[in-house]
């Protein structure tokens, strides 16, 4: 075919190109914002568009598939191409944790959502990082996690801690060799304790009466989407729910 002189590539002037790539029949550009654009010969589906059409202007490589729940936020960090294929790599990324808090006693089941999560039997670790900025010695708690394919989420039970604190969560899929860099915020709160009840007596002539309960360290309602409080009133031979 005819080879033209080098010149600017139309369609990329709005982007800062971090790296360019060239193969025998196609070219590509990786932008600073983690997007990949390809152009040239489309044989073998090498442009990633799901067809074999040639493109004279750059087209963006779409992020597809069940691995990426939020493809619009996926940032490609590495890319490589050969004459008939290309490969793009995006880092594992945590998106949210639910619930985002736990009592200091631990043993609360939490669910972590993210992009490109996968099964890694006996190799998933969840790190709870309590280290303050600039700390010379990290303060972390590690627990085993598991991937639930029916939910598409990671699951783990929170470790106990000795005081209320805030921390950040990250996950390793290689038994602690490397961790994600998502730093999901998480909070530990103290267990509530009943300190006083008013009144303490109910006349037998009243079928029911309101009571006021006072707590030390009450649960923060903002930590729970629908807080439920259950009370048990015990008397000899009888326990009543309220």
C-alpha positions as CSV (number, residue, x, y, z in Angstrom):
1,X,0.0,0.0,0.0
2,X,0.9,3.6,-0.1
3,X,2.7,5.1,2.9
4,X,2.2,8.8,3.6
5,X,4.4,11.3,5.4
6,X,4.1,11.4,9.2
7,X,1.6,14.0,10.4
8,X,-0.9,14.9,13.2
9,X,-3.6,12.3,14.0
10,X,-7.0,13.8,13.7
11,X,-9.4,13.3,16.5
12,X,-7.0,13.3,19.4
13,X,-6.3,17.0,19.8
14,X,-8.6,17.1,23.0
15,X,-6.4,14.5,24.7
16,X,-3.0,14.4,26.2
17,X,-1.4,11.3,24.7
18,X,0.8,9.4,27.1
19,X,2.2,6.8,24.8
20,X,1.8,5.8,21.1
21,X,1.9,2.3,19.6
22,X,2.4,1.0,16.0
23,X,2.0,-2.4,14.5
24,X,2.1,-3.5,10.8
25,X,-1.5,-2.6,10.1
26,X,-2.8,-0.5,13.0
27,X,-1.8,2.2,15.5
28,X,-3.0,3.1,19.0
29,X,-2.6,5.9,21.6
30,X,-2.9,5.6,25.4
31,X,-4.1,8.9,26.9
32,X,-3.2,10.4,30.3
33,X,-6.8,9.8,31.5
34,X,-6.6,6.0,30.9
35,X,-8.4,5.8,27.5
36,X,-7.1,3.9,24.4
37,X,-7.8,4.9,20.8
38,X,-7.0,2.8,17.8
39,X,-7.0,3.3,14.0
40,X,-5.9,1.5,10.9
41,X,-6.7,-2.0,9.6
42,X,-9.5,-3.8,11.4
43,X,-8.9,-7.4,10.2
44,X,-9.1,-10.0,13.0
45,X,-11.0,-7.5,15.1
46,X,-7.7,-5.9,16.1
47,X,-9.3,-2.5,16.7
48,X,-11.5,-3.9,19.4
49,X,-14.8,-2.7,17.9
50,X,-16.4,-6.1,17.4
51,X,-16.0,-6.0,13.6
52,X,-13.3,-6.1,10.9
53,X,-13.8,-2.6,9.5
54,X,-10.8,-0.3,8.8
55,X,-10.8,3.1,10.5
56,X,-9.0,6.1,9.2
57,X,-9.8,8.1,12.4
58,X,-9.1,7.0,16.0
59,X,-11.9,5.1,17.7
60,X,-12.0,4.4,21.4
61,X,-11.4,1.0,22.8
62,X,-14.7,0.1,24.6
63,X,-14.5,-1.6,28.0
64,X,-16.9,-4.4,28.0
65,X,-17.9,-7.5,29.9
66,X,-19.2,-8.5,33.3
67,X,-15.8,-7.8,35.0
68,X,-16.4,-4.1,34.8
69,X,-19.5,-2.9,36.6
70,X,-18.7,0.7,35.9
71,X,-16.8,0.8,32.6
72,X,-17.1,4.6,32.3
73,X,-14.8,5.0,35.3
74,X,-12.3,2.3,34.2
75,X,-8.8,3.6,33.7
76,X,-6.4,1.6,31.5
77,X,-2.9,1.8,32.7
78,X,-1.0,-0.6,30.4
79,X,-1.4,-1.5,26.7
80,X,0.4,-3.6,24.2
81,X,-0.3,-4.5,20.6
82,X,1.0,-6.9,17.9
83,X,0.1,-7.3,14.2
84,X,-3.1,-9.2,14.8
85,X,-4.1,-8.4,18.4
86,X,-3.9,-6.0,21.4
87,X,-4.2,-6.2,25.1
88,X,-5.2,-3.6,27.7
89,X,-4.8,-3.8,31.4
90,X,-6.8,-1.9,34.0
91,X,-6.0,-2.1,37.8
92,X,-8.4,-3.8,40.2
93,X,-10.5,-1.1,41.8
94,X,-12.8,-1.2,44.8
95,X,-15.9,0.9,44.6
96,X,-17.9,0.5,47.8
97,X,-18.3,-1.4,51.0
98,X,-21.6,-2.2,52.8
99,X,-22.1,-1.7,55.6
100,X,-19.3,0.9,56.0
101,X,-19.0,0.4,59.7
102,X,-18.7,-2.2,62.4
103,X,-18.8,-2.5,66.2
104,X,-15.3,-2.7,67.8
105,X,-16.1,-6.4,68.7
106,X,-15.8,-7.2,65.0
107,X,-17.3,-10.4,63.4
108,X,-19.6,-8.3,61.2
109,X,-20.2,-9.5,57.6
110,X,-19.3,-6.9,55.0
111,X,-19.6,-6.8,51.2
112,X,-17.1,-5.1,48.9
113,X,-18.0,-4.1,45.4
114,X,-15.4,-3.3,42.7
115,X,-14.3,-3.7,39.1
116,X,-12.6,-6.8,37.8
117,X,-13.0,-8.8,41.0
118,X,-12.4,-12.5,40.6
119,X,-12.1,-15.8,42.5
120,X,-8.7,-16.6,44.1
121,X,-9.3,-19.4,46.6
122,X,-7.3,-19.0,49.8
123,X,-5.4,-16.0,48.4
124,X,-7.8,-13.1,49.1
125,X,-6.9,-10.8,52.0
126,X,-8.7,-7.7,53.1
127,X,-6.5,-5.0,54.8
128,X,-7.9,-2.6,57.4
129,X,-5.4,0.2,57.5
130,X,-5.4,2.4,60.6
131,X,-2.1,4.1,59.9
132,X,-2.1,7.9,60.2
133,X,-0.5,9.9,57.4
134,X,3.3,9.7,57.5
135,X,3.4,6.9,60.1
136,X,6.7,5.1,60.1
137,X,5.1,1.8,61.3
138,X,1.8,0.7,59.6
139,X,-1.1,-0.2,61.9
140,X,-3.2,-2.8,60.0
141,X,-5.5,-5.7,60.5
142,X,-5.7,-8.5,58.0
143,X,-8.6,-11.0,57.4
144,X,-9.3,-13.6,54.8
145,X,-11.9,-12.7,52.2
146,X,-13.8,-14.7,49.6
147,X,-15.4,-13.9,46.2
148,X,-19.1,-14.7,46.0
149,X,-19.9,-15.3,42.3
150,X,-23.6,-15.1,42.9
151,X,-23.3,-11.6,44.2
152,X,-20.2,-10.5,42.2
153,X,-18.8,-9.2,45.5
154,X,-16.1,-9.9,48.0
155,X,-17.2,-11.0,51.4
156,X,-15.4,-11.0,54.7
157,X,-15.9,-10.6,58.5
158,X,-14.4,-7.6,60.2
159,X,-11.6,-8.1,62.7
160,X,-12.0,-6.9,66.3
161,X,-10.3,-3.7,67.4
162,X,-9.6,-2.2,70.9
163,X,-11.1,1.3,70.3
164,X,-13.4,3.2,68.0
165,X,-11.4,4.4,64.9
166,X,-11.6,5.1,61.2
167,X,-9.6,3.2,58.7
168,X,-9.3,2.3,55.0
169,X,-9.9,-0.9,53.2
170,X,-7.9,-2.5,50.4
171,X,-7.8,-6.0,49.0
172,X,-5.1,-8.4,47.9
173,X,-5.7,-11.3,45.4
174,X,-2.2,-12.7,45.8
175,X,-2.0,-13.6,49.5
176,X,-0.8,-10.1,50.5
177,X,2.0,-9.6,47.9
178,X,0.2,-6.6,46.4
179,X,-2.9,-4.6,47.3
180,X,-5.4,-2.4,45.5
181,X,-5.0,1.4,46.0
182,X,-8.7,2.3,46.5
183,X,-8.6,3.2,50.3
184,X,-12.3,2.7,51.0
185,X,-13.3,4.5,54.2
186,X,-14.5,2.4,57.0
187,X,-15.4,3.1,60.7
188,X,-15.5,1.2,63.9
189,X,-17.9,2.4,66.6
190,X,-18.2,1.4,70.3
191,X,-20.9,-1.0,71.5
192,X,-23.9,0.8,73.0
193,X,-24.7,0.2,76.7
194,X,-28.0,0.8,78.4
195,X,-27.4,3.3,81.2
196,X,-30.8,4.3,82.5
197,X,-34.5,3.6,82.0
198,X,-37.4,6.0,83.0
199,X,-39.7,5.2,84.6
200,X,-38.6,2.0,86.3
201,X,-42.1,0.9,87.5
202,X,-45.4,0.4,85.7
203,X,-48.6,0.3,87.6
204,X,-50.4,-3.0,87.1
205,X,-53.6,-1.0,86.2
206,X,-52.0,0.3,83.0
207,X,-52.0,-2.0,80.0
208,X,-49.1,-0.1,78.5
209,X,-46.9,3.0,79.1
210,X,-44.1,4.8,77.3
211,X,-40.5,4.4,78.7
212,X,-37.4,6.4,77.9
213,X,-34.1,4.5,77.5
214,X,-30.7,6.2,77.8
215,X,-27.6,4.7,76.2
216,X,-23.9,5.2,76.4
217,X,-22.5,5.2,72.8
218,X,-25.9,4.8,71.0
219,X,-25.8,3.5,67.4
220,X,-25.4,6.3,64.9
221,X,-28.5,6.2,62.7
222,X,-26.5,7.4,59.7
223,X,-24.5,4.2,59.8
224,X,-27.6,2.1,59.0
225,X,-30.1,2.5,56.2
226,X,-33.0,1.3,58.4
227,X,-32.0,1.0,62.0
228,X,-34.0,-1.4,64.1
229,X,-33.9,-1.5,67.9
230,X,-35.4,-4.5,69.7
231,X,-36.1,-4.6,73.5
232,X,-36.8,-7.5,75.7
233,X,-38.7,-7.0,78.9
234,X,-38.2,-10.0,81.3
235,X,-40.3,-11.0,84.2
236,X,-40.4,-14.2,86.2
237,X,-41.4,-16.9,83.7
238,X,-42.1,-14.4,80.9
239,X,-40.1,-12.5,78.2
240,X,-41.9,-9.9,76.1
241,X,-40.7,-8.3,72.9
242,X,-41.0,-4.6,72.2
